Amino acid sequence: MTATTPPPGTVLLAGATGDLGGLILRNLVGLGATVRVLTRPRTDPARIAQLRAQGAEVVQADYDDPDGLRRACTDVDCVISAINGLDGVILGAQSRLLEAAAAVGVPRFIPSDFSVDYRGIRPRSNRNLELRRDLAQRLDATQIQATSILNGAFTDMLSGQAPLILFSRRRVLFWSDPDQVLDFTTKEDTATYTASVAVDERAPRVLQIAGDQVTARTLASTMTDLTGTQFRLLYAGSVGSLTAISRAVRAIMPASTEPFPAWQGMQYFASMFSGDATLRYINNDRYGSRKWTTARDVLEQHLHSQTPPLSSPRATVHKT
């Protein structure tokens, strides 16, 4: 059943200068919401001008400035956090924003989850997801009505950032099970949905969305169809071996402030291929039926963007 969406109110958006945050801003404005964007005082004036040109009110405050954060949250109906980083951001800055929102009586808060389902992962198996789980515990200890949006992995990662598809080798990697369901949603679709959640006073504690649900096997079939060249499955080991490798790589790599070093990507694949983080209650139609961008859509666009194009639709599949 489609939820009834009340008239848009005032939304405070943190992280609007990032890719996802910028898309959320555009969609909020499109829904007619009054959008207040939180930026740090040292933000580039040109960027601030761009935010205002998009229709946002810009407020500036450091995340270690409680008074400034409370002022930013005053008279706001919902806070969206689209900031990303390590514990200093997910637990530090975001917790302080949550405290400020609670202090001035903001009724609703959307945390910066935007991930696979972290609730079922094993202890110490995925650093980034555990940060989100720890933040969820803090959220649940407040009186704020929170909504976590779980969208799987970003589909955009399939075109390069996540080395699941080995384009030049015509292979698709898998661990343990080539038929394990993997959840993917584009940033654009996630942002569109998030904007609708922000103006939905009856949004539940967790909403799960998936622009597409695929397996390594179906990805190989899609790539074969798109390129006219056979893509084969490549067994990369068990989930257990991947977990062990990720721990070893983490131990020998120098400390980094990057949210996604190589070993974190391994942890993410382990969480997905184990089935621990699979989405099980998809709510795609909560705000009406719409076309979601599929993995095939993203891969086809990626192939056509290559020079020379890698795709050759309807060509003969070479079987060797």
Buried (B, 14 or more C-beta within 10 A) or exposed (E): EEBEBEEBBBBBBBBBBBBBBBBBBBBBBEBEBBBBBBBEEEBEEEEBEBBEEBBBEBBBBEBEBBEBBBBBBBEBBBBBBBBBBBBEBBBBBBBBBBBBBBEBEBBBBBBBBBBBBBBBBEEEBBBBBBBBBBBBEBBEEBEBBBBBBBBBBBBBBBBEEBEBBBBEEBBBBBBBBBEBBBBBBBBBBBBBBBBBBBBBBEBBEBBBBBBBBBBBBBBBBBBBBBBBBBBEBBEBBBBEEBBBBBBEBBEEEEEEEEBBBEBBBBBBBBBBBBBBBBBEEBBBEBBEEEEBBBBBBBBBEBBEEEEEEBBEEEEEEEEE
